[in-house]
Amino acid sequence: MRRFLSGALPFYALAGLAVCMYLVLYKTDLFDLNAIVHGATGSSWFLVFMFVCVLLESVFPYFGYFPGTALILMSVALNPKPADVSVFIVAWLAIIVGSVLSYGQARFFRPLLQRVASRAALNRCESLLDAYGPYARVALFVHPNACAMYFTALGLLGRNLTRELAHLGVGAAACVGVLFVVVTRLVSSVGATDDGELQLLLAAGLVAIGTLVGLYTAWRPARAA
């Protein structure tokens, strides 16, 4: 069970954050995302707006779950015209820049971590990354928050950044590409308004992926034994 939770909990946490943002954004009167996206897509600053939103979501841990991917989803579903290659490239670049910033701030605070955390805890983190690092890269294909957390871990442990950039580039492209495909192929029928179905679909996808990752994490050591 512990092995299962070690693999599944990060994805479950992201799903929980997605549901919390759904409640905040769609079940309260604090924001009207439909109005925000409609206004943004008609502006000449739309690409800048998209870059900043996805960038904030890709920097860990200061912004938590900022709804950058929700805005990508809505920009495609509510107004397909601006959702072209330029939006794809801008979102891809934002994920890369945000992940690199996550790595940089983790390296900056690494001396503080070494003073606070025990050497045994750091060694355990190192061993976990060595054992499951290649599989953790799967998270790069899932969500900008996952990219940010992975590169934050790399920075805190002092791992090399350059060898991971290729995985980040592919993972970020896959992440944005999956969002586009999901919306245009499966949920574009929501029409001119969005009541949060896309956010709930994202949460459900994260739960499913977390369950699969948890099962694999629990099964792999048992098989090796």
Secondary structure, DSSP 8 states (H G I E B T S, - for coil): -HHHHHHHHHHHHHHHHHHHHHHHHHSSSS--HHHHHHHHHTSTTHHHHHHHHHHHHTSTTTT-S-SHHHHHHHHHHH--TT-SHHHHHHHHHHHHHHHHHHHHHHHHTHHHHHHHS-HHHHHHHHHHHHHHHHHHGGGGGT-HHHHHHHHHHHHHTT--SHHHHHHHHHHHHHHHHHHHHIIIIIIGGGTT---SHHHHHHHHHHHHHHHHHHHHHHHHHHHH-
